[in-house]
Amino acid sequence: MIHDASWRKLTSRILLEIIRKTRNEERMNISSRCDYACRAIVELAQNAPKETPLTATTIAENRNIPEKYLVHIMLQLKKAGLLTSVRGAQGGYKLAKKSSEITLLDIVVAVDGPLMDP
């Protein structure tokens, strides 16, 4: 069985490798906003079984994301219906739906806008 820390590192490496490879392809470029949003979603997905919200500070530290930048991204993800927020001392962010229901396209549209104009 993979330990939580090992699983977290493996998942991060896989996601980052996909993003790096995709960035080098001519077909698709992913913005740093989308990169950070994906990292945040992965962190929240791994925390989902605990059912406790994570603060932006915790997510930023765990995923090496600038916190001030992440706060804006989290608001966009919340506005898109991908996250919920919990107020108070024990507050933070949680996924609004199952991680299996969130697609890369959902994240891209939430932070970068529609891919094509209608």
Contact map, one row per residue, 1 for C-alpha under 8 A:
1110000000000000000000000000000000000000000000000000000000000000000000000000000000000000000000000000000000000000000000
1111011000000000000000000000000000000000000000000000000000000000000000000000000000000000000000000000000000000000000000
1111111000000000000000000000000000000000000000000000000000000000000000000000000000000000000000000000000000000000000000
0111111100000000000000000000000000000000000000000000000000000000000000000000000000000000000000000000000000000000000000
0011111110000000000000000000000000000000000000000000000000000000000000000000000000000000000000000000000000000000000000
0111111111000000000000000000000000000000000000000000000000000000000000000000000000000000000000000000000000000000000000
0111111111100000000000000000000000000000000000000000000000000000000000000000000000000000000000000000000000000000000000
0001111111110000000000000000000000000000001001000000000000000000000000000000000000000000000000000000000000000000000000
0000111111111000000000000000000000000000000000000000000000000000000000000000000000000000000000000000000000000000000000
0000011111111100000000000000000000000000000000000000000000000000000000000000000000000000000000000000000000000000000000
0000001111111110000000000000000000000000010000000000000000000000000000000000000000000000000000000000000000000000000000
0000000111111111000000000000000000000010010000000000000000000000000000000000000000000000000000000000000000000000000000
0000000011111111100000000000000000000000000000000000000000000000000000000000000000000000000000000000000000000000000000
0000000001111111110000000000000000000000000000000000000000000000000000000000000000000000000000000000000000000000000000
0000000000111111111000000000000000000010000000000000000000000000000000000000000000000000000000000000000000000000000000
0000000000011111111100000000000000000000000000000000000000000000000000000000000000000000000000000000000000000000000000
0000000000001111111110000000000000000000000000000000000000000000000000000000000000000000000000000000000000000000000000
0000000000000111111111000000000000000000000000000000000000000000000000000000000000000000000000000000000000000000000000
0000000000000011111111100000010000100000000000000000000000000000000000000000000000000000000000000000000000000000000000
0000000000000001111111110000000000000000000000000000000000000000000000000000000000000000000000000000000000000000000000
0000000000000000111111111000000000000000000000000000000000000000000000000000000000000000000000000000000000000000000000
0000000000000000011111111011110000000000000000000000000000000000000000000000000000000000000000000000000000000000000000
0000000000000000001111111101110000000000000000000000000000000000000000000000000000000000000000000000000000000000000000
0000000000000000000111111100100000000000000000000000000000000000000000000000000000000000000000000000000000000000000000
0000000000000000000011111111100000000000000000000000000000000000000000000000000000000000000000000000000000000000000000
0000000000000000000000111111100000000000000000000000000000000000000000000000000000000000000000000000000000000000000000
0000000000000000000001001111100000000000000000000000000000000000000000000000000000000000000000000000000000000000000000
0000000000000000000001101111110000000000000000000000000000000000000000000000000000000000000000000000000000000000000000
0000000000000000000001111111111000000000000000000000000000000000000000000000000000000000000000000000000000000000000000
0000000000000000001001100001111101100000000000000000000000000000000000000000000000000000000000000000000000000000000000
0000000000000000000000000000111111100000000000000000000000000000000000000000000000000000000000000000000000000001000000
0000000000000000000000000000011111110000000000000000000000000000000000000000000000000000000000000000000000000000000000
0000000000000000000000000000001111111000000000000000000000000000000000001000000000000000000000000000000000000011000000
0000000000000000000000000000011111111100000000000000000000000000000000000000000000000000000000000000000000110011000000
0000000000000000001000000000011111111110000000000000000000000000000000000000000000000000000000000000000000000000000000
0000000000000000000000000000000111111111000000000000000000000000100001001000000000000000000000000000000000000000000000
0000000000000000000000000000000011111111100000000000000000000000000001001100100000000000000000000000000000100010000000
0000000000000000000000000000000001111111110000000000000000000000000000000000000000000000000000000000000100100000000000
0000000000010010000000000000000000111111111000000000000000000010000000000000000000000000000000000000000000000000000000
0000000000000000000000000000000000011111111100000000000000110010000000000000000000000000000000000000000000000000000000
0000000000000000000000000000000000001111111110000000000000000000000000000000000000000000000000100000000000000000000000
0000000000110000000000000000000000000111111111000000000000000000000000000000000000000000000000000000000000000000000000
0000000100000000000000000000000000000011111111100000000000100110000000000000000000000000000000000000000000000000000000
0000000000000000000000000000000000000001111111110000010000100000000000000000000000000000000011100000000000000000000000
0000000000000000000000000000000000000000111111110000000000000000000000000000000000000000000000100010000000000000000000
0000000100000000000000000000000000000000011111111000000000000000000000000000000000000000000000000000000000000000000000
0000000000000000000000000000000000000000001111111111010000000000000000000000000000000000000000000000000000000000000000
0000000000000000000000000000000000000000000111111111000000000000000000000000000000000000000001100000000000000000000000
0000000000000000000000000000000000000000000001111110000000000000000000000000000000000000000000000000000000000000000000
0000000000000000000000000000000000000000000000111111000000000000000000000000000000000000000000000000000000000000000000
0000000000000000000000000000000000000000000000111111100000000000000000000000000000000000000001000000000000000000000000
0000000000000000000000000000000000000000000000110111110000000000000000000000000000000000000001000000000000000000000000
0000000000000000000000000000000000000000000000000011111000000000000000000000000000001100011111000000000000000000000000
0000000000000000000000000000000000000000000100100001111101100000000000000000000000000000001111000000000000000000000000
0000000000000000000000000000000000000000000000000000111111100000000000000000000000000000001110000000000000000000000000
0000000000000000000000000000000000000000000000000000011111110000001001100100000000000000000110000000000000000000000000
0000000000000000000000000000000000000000000000000000001111111000001000000000000000000000000000000000000000000000000000
0000000000000000000000000000000000000000000000000000011111111100000000000000000000000000000000000000000000000000000000
0000000000000000000000000000000000000001001100000000011111111110100000000000000000000000000000000000000000000000000000
0000000000000000000000000000000000000001000000000000000111111111111001000000000000000000000000000000000000000000000000
0000000000000000000000000000000000000000000000000000000011111111101000000000000000000000000000000000000000000000000000
0000000000000000000000000000000000000000001000000000000001111111000000000000000000000000000000000000000000000000000000
0000000000000000000000000000000000000011001000000000000000111111100000000000000000000000000000000000000000000000000000
0000000000000000000000000000000000000000000000000000000000011111110000000000000000000000000000000000000000000000000000
0000000000000000000000000000000000010000000000000000000000111011111011000000000000000000000000000000000000000000000000
0000000000000000000000000000000000000000000000000000000000010001111111000000000000000000000000000000000000000000000000
0000000000000000000000000000000000000000000000000000000110011000111111100000000000000000000000000000000000000000000000
0000000000000000000000000000000000000000000000000000000000000000011111110000000000000000000000000000000000000000000000
0000000000000000000000000000000000000000000000000000000000000000111111111000000000000000000000000000000000000000000000
0000000000000000000000000000000000011000000000000000000100010000111111111100000000000000000000000000000000000000000000
0000000000000000000000000000000000000000000000000000000100000000001111111110000000000000000000000000000000000000000000
0000000000000000000000000000000000000000000000000000000000000000000111111111000000000000000000000000000000000000000000
0000000000000000000000000000000010011000000000000000000000000000000011111111100000000000000000000000000000000010000000
0000000000000000000000000000000000001000000000000000000100000000000001111111110000100000000000000000000000000000000000
0000000000000000000000000000000000000000000000000000000000000000000000111111111000000000000000000000000000000000000000
0000000000000000000000000000000000000000000000000000000000000000000000011111111100000000000000000000000000000110000000
0000000000000000000000000000000000001000000000000000000000000000000000001111111111100000000000000000000000100110000000
0000000000000000000000000000000000000000000000000000000000000000000000000111111111111000000000000000000000000000000000
0000000000000000000000000000000000000000000000000000000000000000000000000011111111100000000000000000000000000100000000
0000000000000000000000000000000000000000000000000000000000000000000000000001111111100000000000000000000000000100000000
0000000000000000000000000000000000000000000000000000000000000000000000000000111111110000000000010000000000000000000000
0000000000000000000000000000000000000000000000000000000000000000000000000000111111110000000000111000010000000000000000
0000000000000000000000000000000000000000000000000000000000000000000000000100111111111000000011111000000000000000000000
0000000000000000000000000000000000000000000000000000000000000000000000000000010011111100000011110000000000000000000000
0000000000000000000000000000000000000000000000000000100000000000000000000000010000111110001111000000000000000000000000
0000000000000000000000000000000000000000000000000000100000000000000000000000000000011111011111000000000000000000000000
0000000000000000000000000000000000000000000000000000000000000000000000000000000000001111111100000000000000000000000000
0000000000000000000000000000000000000000000000000000000000000000000000000000000000000111111000000000000000000000000000
0000000000000000000000000000000000000000000000000000000000000000000000000000000000000011111000000000000000000000000000
0000000000000000000000000000000000000000000000000000100000000000000000000000000000000111111100000000000000000000000000
0000000000000000000000000000000000000000000000000000111000000000000000000000000000001111111110000000000000000000000000
0000000000000000000000000000000000000000000000000000111100000000000000000000000000001110011111000000000000000000000000
0000000000000000000000000000000000000000000100000000111100000000000000000000000000111100001111100000000000000000000000
0000000000000000000000000000000000000000000100010011110000000000000000000000000000111100000111110000000000000000000000
0000000000000000000000000000000000000000100110010000000000000000000000000000000001110000000011111110000000000000000000
0000000000000000000000000000000000000000000000000000000000000000000000000000000011110000000001111100000000000000000000
0000000000000000000000000000000000000000000000000000000000000000000000000000000001100000000000111110110000000000000000
0000000000000000000000000000000000000000000000000000000000000000000000000000000000000000000000111111110000000000000000
0000000000000000000000000000000000000000000010000000000000000000000000000000000000000000000000101111110000000000000000
0000000000000000000000000000000000000000000000000000000000000000000000000000000000000000000000000111111000000000000000
0000000000000000000000000000000000000000000000000000000000000000000000000000000000000000000000001111111000000000000000
0000000000000000000000000000000000000000000000000000000000000000000000000000000001000000000000001111111101100000000000
0000000000000000000000000000000000000000000000000000000000000000000000000000000000000000000000000001111111100000000000
0000000000000000000000000000000000000100000000000000000000000000000000000000000000000000000000000000011111110000000000
0000000000000000000000000000000000000000000000000000000000000000000000000000000000000000000000000000001111111000000000
0000000000000000000000000000000000000000000000000000000000000000000000000000000000000000000000000000011111111100000000
0000000000000000000000000000000001001100000000000000000000000000000000000000100000000000000000000000011111111110000000
0000000000000000000000000000000001000000000000000000000000000000000000000000000000000000000000000000000111111111110000
0000000000000000000000000000000000000000000000000000000000000000000000000000000000000000000000000000000011111111111000
0000000000000000000000000000000000000000000000000000000000000000000000000001101100000000000000000000000001111111100000
0000000000000000000000000000000011001000000000000000000000000000000000001001100000000000000000000000000000111111100000
0000000000000000000000000000001011000000000000000000000000000000000000000000000000000000000000000000000000011111111000
0000000000000000000000000000000000000000000000000000000000000000000000000000000000000000000000000000000000011111111000
0000000000000000000000000000000000000000000000000000000000000000000000000000000000000000000000000000000000011001111110
0000000000000000000000000000000000000000000000000000000000000000000000000000000000000000000000000000000000001001111110
0000000000000000000000000000000000000000000000000000000000000000000000000000000000000000000000000000000000000000011111
0000000000000000000000000000000000000000000000000000000000000000000000000000000000000000000000000000000000000000011111
0000000000000000000000000000000000000000000000000000000000000000000000000000000000000000000000000000000000000000000111
